[in-house]
Amino acid sequence: MTMLADARLFTRLAAARVGNWLLSARGDELARMESSRNRLDPYPHYARLRSQGGLYRSSIGIWVATSYQHCHDVLRDRRFGVQAAAGPTPRAFERFMRERETGDVPSFLELDPPEHTRLRKLARPAFGPAKIKGYRALVEKATMDLLDRAQAKGRFDLISDFAGPLPIRVISDLLGIPDANTTRFLHIGQIVGQSLDGVRSVRQFHALRAAETELDQMFRKLVEHKRIEPGDDVITHLTHACDNGEMTIEELLATCGLLLIAGFETTVNLIGNGTLALLDNPAQWAALKENPDLAVGAAEETLRYDPPVQATVRVAHQDLDFAGKPVGRNEPVLVVLGSAGRDPQAFDNPDVFDITRIHERDHLAFSGGIHFCLGAPLARLEGEVALRALAERLPHLASAAPPERRASGIRGLTRFPVTTGRK
């Protein structure tokens, strides 16, 4: 049965690749976004789409929003959601959303109200202002410990030795995961992150299922442990909510998985992308070293200029007119957050990386509306502390070899060899 299922999956994936190639050859701009060249540097392609009006309809019935205003408006328009509305769904929706399924039980990120509201409310206390302020000491200590080791090496991998372990330490403490296996969590995060824009192979499918099973088993054991030895952490809080009937065990596991993966996936790539942009722009790196307080601006500029999450999806819940276009019920809209941050109608000189930039409007790197990223304050804190520490502790930091980029919907690096210069 497994071999038959694998054969069917292989056939479906192969057909999708051929179909995407044919669509690209016929000029479909959504299909062209999937090319290896555009994945390495998507921004010229985004600019071309924005020049065509900022709201493009693929030949398979999927809308693509690329202008800042269109992306902003879709995210905040309550006529759109993340799930299909009741009734028939177009084939485009079925195909598009099936390729992006991440598990048997959706997290609150994949749900609309009222379920989204109920589950998000249970997770929100961990990311309140008081909690975030309390995490600063933990983030700073973890940062200094990791940089002590890196400085001793002289040459290290910014991703595996620093940008990855830092958020894992923080989110593990927040969740209440003892003795977190940093290397294993980083590997699991990369597997899940690579699947966010669709599974591309049978091997990737099995790796994803194995990673999800591993997380499920780990969290089930932790829930049982927290019932016996509760602590001041997210898993204890959610376990109480589950035992009180506020959520199911499946919802608890999905929420923990979301918080763990999202808790370090965004941050590891924020730090990696930010450091790369700084080293590629020596004047900006020099400005940060001269004034480390610019680390807040450096993190925000990275999120605008080269955000980890390049796109998200919304679904029209009714037939509607949007920006003068007729969007049908249950038609999906790909909201290209990475394009919104480079829109010259929203940001002056958007292709210039400037950590002193005064933003006249918010970037959309953390999405918007009711699905605005719950962990945004923590990611911002970690990004700020990490970039500040790099400038203060490793002022002679330099690239030691070309970095390797991820081939997935998450924009980031898998390897970034650097040298500390002088010890």
N, C-alpha and C positions, 0 to 999 in steps of 0.2 A: 504493500500500500504506500509506503514511504517513497519507494522508487517511482511509482506511478504519479504520486503527488509532485515529486521533484520534476518529473518529465513534463507534467502539465505546467508547472511554474516556469520551467525553462522555455517552453514553447510560448507562453504568454509574454515573458520578458523579451524573447527574441522578436516576437511580432511587434512589441512596443518599440523596440529599437529600430526595426525596419520602418515602421510607420512614422517614427519621429524623423528618420533620415529622409523619407519621402516628403514629409511636410516641410522640412528645412529646405530641401531642394526646390520646392515649389514657392519658397519665399515666406513661409509662416514664421513670424518673428518670435513667437513663443518657443517653437521648436529650435530655432537658432540659438536661443539662450542656453540650450543644453550642450552646445558644442564645447570641446575641450578648450579652445582658444578663448571663448567668452567666459568660461568658468575661471580661467586664470586671471583674466582682467575683464570683468563684465561692464565696466563703466562706459566705454565707448558705445557699446550696444544699447545701454540705457539711454544715452544721449540721443541716439538715433530714434528710439521709440518716443522719447519726450518731444522730439521735433515733429512727430506725426500727430501730435495732439494730446499725448499723455494718457489716453485711454484707448487701448487697442483690443480688438476682438479677434482671437485666433480662429482659424478656419474650423476648429473642432468645437467652437462655442464657449471658449474660456476667455474671460476678459482679463486684461493686464493693465493695471494702473501704475504709471511710472512718474507722473508729475507729483510734486509735493502736495499740491492742493487736493488732487484726486485721492491720493493715498490717505491724507489727513481726513478727508470727508467720509471715505468708506469706513475707516476705523471707528468713527464716531456716530455714524448713521445707524440708528436702532432698527432700520429696515433690513440690515445685514446681520448675519450671525455666523457661527462656526459650524453649525449643523444644518442639515437639510430640513426644510419645513415639511409639514404633512402633505402627502399627495405625491404624484409622479415626479421623478427626477430625470433630467436629461442624461443621455448616455455619456456626455462629456463629464458630468458631475460624477457619475459612478466610476468612470475610469480614473479621473483625476484624484478623487478622494481615496479610492481603494489603494492606489499606489503610495498614499501617505499614511496609511493605517499604522499605528505604532504599538498596538496591544489590544488584548481582548476587552479590557475595561478602560474606557477613556479617562484621562485626568481632567480636572476642572478647566484646564486650558482648552480642551476640546469640547466643552459643553456650553450650552446657552442657559440663561436663567430659566427656571429657578434653581436648577441643580448647580450651575456655576456659582451663583450667589451663595448658596448654602455651604458648599465646600471651600470656596475661597475665604469665606468668613472664618472658618475653622483654622485655616493656615495663616491668616493675616497677622495675628499677634506676634509671631516670630520676627516680623519685619517692620514693626512699629518704630517710631523715632527713638524712643528710649532704648529699645533693644539694639538698634543699629549703633547708637552711640556707645553702648557697652561692648560692642564687638571690636572697636578700634584697637584696644590694647592687644587683643588676640591676634588681629590681622598684622599689627606692627611686630609683635614678637615672632610670629611665623615667618614674616618677611625677612627679619634680621637673621634668624636661624638659617634660612635657606641661602641667603646671600653670604653668610660666613663660610658655608661649605663651598659655594661657587667661587668665592674669592680665593679660597685655598687651592682650588683646582687650576685657576688661571684661564683655562678654556673649558666651556661647558655648553650644554644644550639649554637654551633659554626656556624651551617648552617643557621638556621632561624633568629638568632640574630646578625650575623656578615657577614658571607661569602655571604649570599643571598642579604641582603639589600644594601651592599656596591656597587656592580656593577649595581644594579637597580637604585640607586640614580644617578650614573654617566651616564649611558646610557639614562636615562630619561632627564637629563639636556642637554645632547648632542643632543637628538632628538627634545627637546623642548616640553616635556610632563609636564604640570603643575600639581602639587599635585598628584604625582604618588602614587598609592596604592601598597605599597611594598609587602604586604602579597598576594594580588591578583596576581600581576605580577610573584611572585615566584611560586605560584600555577600553573599559566598558563604555565610558563617555564617548570615545571616538567611534565605537561601533554604533551606538544609538544616534549620535550626531550625523553620521554618514547616511543614515536611513531616513532622515527627516524630509528629504525631498524625493523619497521613493526607493524601494529596494531594487538593485540593479543586477543581482545575480543570485543563483541558488545558494552559493556559498555564503553570500552576505545575509541571505534570509535565515539560514541556520545559525550563523554567528549572532544575529540579532535575537533570535528566539532563545539561544543559550544564555545570552547576556540578561535577557528579561527574566528567565527562569532563575538565574543566579541571584539577581536582585530580589525577586519574590521570596526565595528561600531565606535570604539574609534578613529581610524585613520581618518575615513571619517569626523567626527566632528572636529578633529584637523586641517585637511586640510582647511575646511571652515573657521575656526577661524584664521588660518595663512593668509588667503587671506585678512582678515579684519585688523588683527593686526600682521604683519610679525615680525619676530625676527631673531637673528643671530643663527639659529639652522638648523639641517638637514631637518626637515619637511618643513620649509619655503623654503629652497633651492630646495628641490624636488618638492614642489608645483609650484614654478616658472618654473621649467623644464617641468612640466606637462602642465602648461598653455601656454608654448612656443612650445608645440608639440614635445618635446624631449622624452617623455614617456607617456604612457597611465595612467589613474587613477588606473587601475588594477595593472599595473607594479609598480606604486608608493606605493600602499598598500602592495604588496608582498615584496618590498624592505624595507619598514618600519618594517614589521613583522620580516623579516630576521635579520635586524640590532638589533631590540629589543631583540629577543630570543637569537641570537648568542652573543649579547653584554653582557649578563649576564650568559648564560648557561656555556660557557667555563670558565669564571672567578670564578663563585661560586664553581665549581668543582676543579679548579686549587688550590684555597685557601684551600678547604676541604681536598683534596688529599695531598697537601703539608704539611699541619699541622699534618695530621695523620702520614705521613712518618717521619716527624721530631720527633714526640712524640714516635713513634715506634723505633727510632734510637737515644737514649739519647746522644751519642757522637756528633751527627750532631746538635741536638738541643742546646747542650752546646756550640758548635762552633759558631752557629748563635748568641747566646746571648752574647758571648764574642766579636764577630765582626759582628754587624748588617749589615755591607756592603756586607756580604755574601748573603744577601737576593736576589740579582740578580741571583746568582748561584743557590740558593735554588729553585727559581721559574723555572729556566731552567732545573734543574735536575728533578723536579717534572714532567715537560712536557715530558721529556724523559722516566722517570722511571714508571710513572703511569698517562698517558695522559687522559684527559676527553673524547676526541673523539678517540675511539679505531679503527675505520675503516671508509673507504670511498669507493665509487664505481666508476669505470671507465668502458667504453664500447669501444671495438675495432671497429674502423670505416672502417676497411678493413680486408681482410684475411692477416695475417702477421705471420712472424716467430719472436717469442719473447723468448729470453733466450733458444733458441733451441727447443721451443715448438710451434706447429701450433695452433695459436689462430684464431678462425673464426670470420668473420664479424658479428658484433652485439653481440658477446659473452661478458658477463660481467666479470669483474675482481674485486674481493673484495680485496682492498688494506688495509692490517691490520697494521695500524700505530703503535698500541700498541706493536706488535711483532717486528717491525723494531727497536724500541728503546731498545729492550733487545737482539739484535743480537750481539753475541760475535765477529763476523767478523767485526763489525763496532765500538763497544765500549768495552773497557777493563772492566772486572768484571761487566757486565751489570746488574746483579741482586743485586748489591750493591748500596745503596742510598748514594751518596757522593756529598755534595753541593760545595766542592772545586774542583770538576772534571774539567779538562781542555778538552773541547770538540774538538776533531780533525775534526769532521764533524757536520753539523747541524742535529738536530733531525727533525722528520717529523710530530710532533704533530699538526702543523698548515697546514698540507698538503703540496703541492708544485706545481710548474708550474704556469699556468695562473690562477688556482683556489686557490692559496695560500690565507690563511685567511686574509681578508682585515682589520679586527680588531685586528690582532696579536699584534701590538705595544701597544694598549690600554690594552689588557689582560695582557701583560707582565708588564706594569706599575702598574696596580692594584695588580697583584700578588706580585710584589716586595714590594710595599708600605705596603700591608697587612701583609706579613710575617715579614718584618722589625718591624712593629709596635707591633706585637704579642711578638716578642723577647724583645723589649725594654720596653713595657708597662706591659706585663704579663709574667715575667720570670719564675714564678712558675706554669704556665699553665700545667694542667694534665688532662688526660681522666677521666671522672667521671662514665662512663658506656660504654659498647661496642657500637661502632657506627653501624648504620644501612645503608646498601648499597642499591643503586638503582638497580632495576631489569630491566635494559634497555641497549640500545647500548651506551648511555652516561655513562661513568664510574665516579661515584661520590657517595656521601652520602646523605641520606635523613635526618638523625639525627646524631648529634655528641655531646653528653653531655660532657661538660668540666667544670673544676673548676679552679678558678684563684689562688687557694692556699692561700697565704697571701695577704690581701688587702693593 
